[in-house]
Amino acid sequence: MEDNVKKKYQELANTSDEVNQGSVRDNYYQMAKNQEYSSLLDKEIELENAKAAAFKQTNNQMAAQGFSTQGYGSSVQSGIGNRYLTAYENANAAYQTNINNLNQQQRQEQLNEANDRFESITTMLSQAETLDQMYGLLSDYGYGVITEDENGNSVFNWNNKPKEISDDDWNELRYYFNLQKYSIENSQTRNYATYNSIDSLNNATYTNDKGNVETLGDHFAEEVKVIWHHASAGEYNEGDAIKITNGEGNTIFMQWTASGFRTIDETAYNSAPSQYTLTRGKSKNNEYTKVK
């Protein structure tokens, strides 16, 4: 690269920390490509002037020797033209090679930067201790926005995949996110009460839609039988969650753990690795479905 291009790049790199380093890099490569094009134009002008001077000198020499009218002039001029045409082609070939090299270098740096960013983000995700830290990290990188649900809880909503991230990395990033989210939610509730028998599950309490505390056995007895049957059959993995709606229209959320069932909220249900629904129908039948 030309020294002035490198100098200009260094000036850009040393500007405010707010300057996006990707933009600095792209500006550098664009200036380098512009410099290559400028050098090509200079070379073409130089060759054109040299060719014109060669033609003029040759014509004067041949005229002085009396050969200008004997057919030698056109042959000599053709030879001169061919030599400079070859020089033009070589200059253009060198220009295209340099541009291709710059494009390849730029693309490689973009890939390296994307890989470094991905590794950095996944590392920081694994170190996050709260959901707010996770949400803030991904929001700062522009991967999504933070909103609130009807209960005032923070919710992270993913944006569309950025063009600089591959499909595989994007899917892997979301996978890491879900793993860490589940881990954080579990660590925050590790002291929850669990119910490891059908009797203890029937005695578990919940708050109905009127704000009254009730026991599951009084209002979810049939539904309790269903989920305990599936649990006893070994159909649940740790973390699986069930949304249960009884015949009175009340809904609760339960999750299977290593030590039995526990009550959870809808946010925890939505982030569970597997989700089920159990609804008590008007004909007193239980509609049980795996939805995820």
PyMOL commands that set and color helices and strands:
alter all, ss='L'
color gray80, all
select helices_A, chain A and resi 3-13+21-65+72-127+131-140+167-188+198-202+216-219+221-232+266-270
alter helices_A, ss='H'
color red, helices_A
select strands_A, chain A and resi 144-148+154-158+205-207+213-215+241-245+251-257+260-264+275-280+286-290
alter strands_A, ss='S'
color yellow, strands_A
deselect
rebuild
show_as cartoon
